[in-house]
């Protein structure tokens, strides 16, 4: 059970963030064993906007990754793709990879890849290429990737080329590491979107709509916002003091590239439906597939992250498209808890042991890779509400 008194504490603390101007509004959901509590506080914009509600639309950015992983597992179950098969037949642009001798090497200073990239490599982010926690010009390969507009920063789907051109540009770069060698963030989910599109003959947007969003009733989730729903899209902000992230209209047109890593918009209601599917409320995936998806697949060597945030996997690992808690360190750290965050201000987790779903959506982008105070407080407040 969830304590009504303790849930009031959640509302009080979140209200404080709004009163201090740290966020203009927030929607939070805590659900456990059939009991669901939603708080919608504040407005969709500083100085105005609509009142927040459970159907407010947010840029969920990297919360797209678990959705992409779930769609991948659907095709794995149908034997249309296989976890340990090379991706080369469907993605010839990524065949016969060359790998940098070191991260700082010149683009031509490479050796052949020891083996092809597999679907499993993409799901676990160990395929050899990704975002780095470093300035754009820190390494020749990173500078080249930024210049090619292949998605090395916050989601800007309309700044990216179409799928075929994106693959061509990505394939022109060497890998940063050997396949299977280390965890590198983000890009694997974008490659998966392209892989699924080619495997099915559908655009990645149509595939997600037909196979995931429509069956689960996720009617407000997609890669753009219909003009008639634009007033429900929360305004995005970043920096300190807050500055507009982009224009609302930027999200009303279909982008040239459907980013499986960070391109979705969604609502608390919709992601609640997705979470219930992972907790087996609806059977889009078998129990073994869900368990595999939410299992830590990283080796100790792969968890050494020289180009990312130190300690990222001190108490966790990486499943397929999301983080998996491996040992208790804080109130919310139930082993087996799975999910991921959106750096533009959102977070989502499912906890099979507690049969619990937690979602927080704001519209203030993170200022660093470390979760902001409002999110850390939300996780504490959600789990302190457990009464049994």
N, C-alpha and C positions, 0 to 999 in steps of 0.2 A: 504493500500500500504506500501511497504518497501522503505525507502529512499536510493538511490544509494550512495549519499554522506556519509550517516551515516554507511552504510555497509562497506565503505572503512575504516572507523574507526575500525570496527571489525577486518578487515584484518591487519591493522597496529598494533593493540594491540596484537593479537595472534602471529604475526611475531616477536614481541619483546620477547616473551617467548622463541622462538626458538633461536633467536640471543644470548640470555643470557644463553643458554644451559639448560634451565629448562625442556624442552622436545625436542626430536629430530625432531618431526613432529606432525602435527595435521590435522584432517579433521573435518570441522564444517559445519552444515546445518541449515539454517533458512528458513522456508516456511510458508507463510501466504496467505490464500485466493487465491490460485492458483499461487502465485509468489514464486519461489524457488531460493535460493542463496546458493552455495556451495563454501567453501574455502578449498583447499588442499595445505598445506604449509609444507616444510621441507621434511625429509626422514624417512624411516621406521626403521632406526637404527642410533645410534650415530656413527659418523665416516664413514657413508656410507649407503648402502641399496638403495632400489628403492625410487623414488619420491613418496610422498603421493598422493593418488587418492581416488575417491569416492568408488572404489572397494577394497581398502586396507582392509585386514581382521584383526580384533582385538579380543582379549579375552574380551568379554563383561560381564563376571562374573554375578553380581547380576541383570543386565538388563534381565537375563533369567527369573526372577520372574514374570513380567507382561505377558510374553509369556505363561508360565505355567498356570497362572490364566485364560488367554483367552481360552486355550485348555480345562480347567476345565469347564468353562461356556458353551462351546459347548456341552459337555456331559450332563450338567445340562439341557440345552434346549431340549436335546433328551430324557430326563427322564431316562438316564442310571445311573445317580447318582442324589441325591437330597441334597440341601444345608444343611438341618437340620437333615439328617439321620446320625446315627452312622457309622463310618468307619469300625467297627469291622468285619462285614461279609467278606469284601474284604481284610482287614488287620488284621487277627486274632492275629498277633504278638503284636498289640497295644491294644488288648482288656483287660478289667479288670485291669485298670491302678492303680498303687500305686503312691502317691504324697508325696514329701518331706514335713516334718513339717515346715522346713525353708530352705532357700537356702544353709545355711552352715551346715545343718544336715548331719549325716552319712547316707550312702546309704540305710541302713536298717531302719532308723528312719522315717517311713512313715505312712500315713493314706490312706484309699481307696479314689479313685476319687469320687466326688459327682455325676458325670454323665459321659457317654461315650464322646469321641471326635467326633466332626462332621466335615463335609466338610467345613462348614462355618468357624469353628475354624481354620482350616488349611489355608484357604484363607486370614483370617484376622490376622494370626500369634498369635492367642490367645488360642492355643490348649494346651499350658503348657510346651513347651520345645524349646530351641533355643540357639543361640550364646549369649555370655555375653561380655560386655566391661570390661574385667578383665584378669589378668594373668592366664595362663592355670592351675595353681595349687591353684587358689584362693578358690575354694570350692571342696569338695570331688566329687560331681557329675560332675563338669566341668573337673577335672583331669581325671576321668574315661572316659568321653566322648572323650577327646583328645587321650587317650591311645587306644581307640577302632577305631580310624580313621573313624569317621562318618561325618566329614566335619565341624569342629569347627573353621577353619581358612580360609585363602585364598584358592580359588579353586585349588585343586590338584586331579582331578577326577581319575587319574591312581593310586593314592595311596589308593583309597577306594575299598571296596569289591564289589561283585556283588549285585544286588538288594535284593535277598532273604537273603543273609548273612547280608547285611546292616540293613534290617528290624529286623532280629534276634538280632543283636547287640543293635540297638536302643531300642528294646522292653525289653532288659535286664536291662535298666536303669529306675529309677523312674522319673516321671514328676517333673519339677522344680516348677510348680504352678498348681492349679486346672484349668481344662478346662474352658475357658471364663474369667479367673481372670485377666490376664495381657498380654500385648504385649511382645513377645519374638522373636527375630529376626531369620530369615533364614530357620530353619529346616522344617518349615511347607511346603515350596515349594518343598523340596526334598521328603517329604512324599506324596505330591500331585502327583508327577511324578510316584511314585510306585503305588498309588491308580489308576491313569488313565490307567497304563499298565495292571493292573489286571482287571479293568472294561472292557477293550476292547480286551484283549488277545494279544495285540501288545506290542513290546518294546516301551518305551517312545520315543525313537528316531524315530522309524517308525511312531508312531502316529503323532508326530509333523510334520514330513516330509509330510505325506499324507494329514493331515487335515489343517495345517497352512502354512508351507513353500511353498509347491508346488502351492496351490491356489493363494498365494500372490506373487509368483515369487521370493521368498527369497532363491535363489540357492546357496548362499555362507554361509548360516546359518546352523549350526549343532553342533555336539559334537566332531568333529575332522575336520582336514583340509586335503583334498586329496593331495597326494605328488606333483601333477602337479600344485597345487595352493600355495605351501608352500612359494614361493618367495613373495607372496602378504601378508603373515602374518607379521604384525609389531612385532619387537622384544620388549619383555616386560622388564621393569626395575622397581626396587624399591630401597628404602633407599636413603640416602643422604651422600656422593655422590652416583650417580646412580650405581647399580649393576644389572647384568642380573637376571631376575626373574626366568627363566627356560630355557631349550633348546627348539629350534623350533621343533625338531623332536618329543618332548613329545606330541605334538598335532596332529601327523599324524596317530596315531593308535586309533581304537575304544576303548573307556574306558570301564572298567567293570561295571561302574555305571553311568547312565545318570542323571546328577544332574539338577533337575528343579530349584534349587536355584542359581546355578552359573556356570554351565558347558558349556554354549554355546560360540561359536565364531560367529562373524557376521560382517557386513559392514554398513556404513552409508546408502548406497542405500537400503539395505534390511530392516533396521529398519525404514527408511522413509516409505516403503511400509506397514510395520506393523502399524505405526502411522496413515497412511491414512485410514487403516481399522477401527481403533478406532474412527476416525472422520467421519466414515460412507461412505468412498469412495467405499469400497467393503463390501458386506454384509455376512461375515462369522458369525456374531452375530447380533441378533435383537437389535433395539434401546433400549428396556427396559433392556436387558442384559448388554449392554455397559454402560448405566446409572448406573446400580447397581454396576458394576465393578469399576466405577470411582467415587463412593460415599464414603465419610468417614463413616466407620462403628464402630469406637471406641467410647466407653463411656469415660467421664472424668476420671473415676477410672482406666480404661485400659491405659490411656495416662500417668499415673504416672510410670516412668521408673527408678526404683532404681538401675538397673544393666545395664543401657545403657547411652546414651549421654544426659545430662541434657538439657531440652528445645527442644528436637527433635520435639515435636509436639506442640510447642507454637503457631504456625500459620498454622498448618496442621493436618492431620490425616492419616489414612491408609484405603485404599479401599480393593480391592482384588488384592494382589500381587504388590501394588505400593502406593506411597505417594500421598495424595490429599491436595492441598492448600485450607484452610478454610477462611483465611482473608488476605488482602493485607498488607504486611510489607515492601516489596522492589519492585523494578520496575517489576520484573517477577512474582510477587505473585498474579496472577489472581485467584480468587476463582474458584475452580473446575479444576484447572490445575493438571494433573495426569502424573505419570511416576516414574522412579527410576534411580539409578546410578549404575555403576560397579566400585567397589573399585580398580580395576586394571587400571583405567584411563578413564572411559567412562561415558556418561550421556545422557538421553533421556527423553523428556517431550512432551505431547500433551496438548493443551489448547483449549477446545471446544468453549469458549466464543470468543476468538480471531481467531478461526480456524487456529491455528498455531502449528507447529511442530519444535522443536529445538533439535539438536543432536550435541554432541561434543565427539570426540574420539581421545584420546592420548594413549600412552603406558607407562606412569609413574604412578605407583600405589600410591594411597593416603597414606599419612604419618599419618593420624588420621581420625576419623569418620567425622570430619568437612570437607566440600567441599574445595578443594584446591583453591588458588587465581585464577588460570586460568579458572576454571569452574565458579566461582562467577562472574568474569569479563565477561565471555561469555554470561551468562544469562542477565547481564546488557546491554551488547552490542547488543544482539538480540532484546530486547524490546525497547531500545532507537532508533532502526531503524524504528519503527512504525511511519508513517508519517501522518495518518489521525487523 
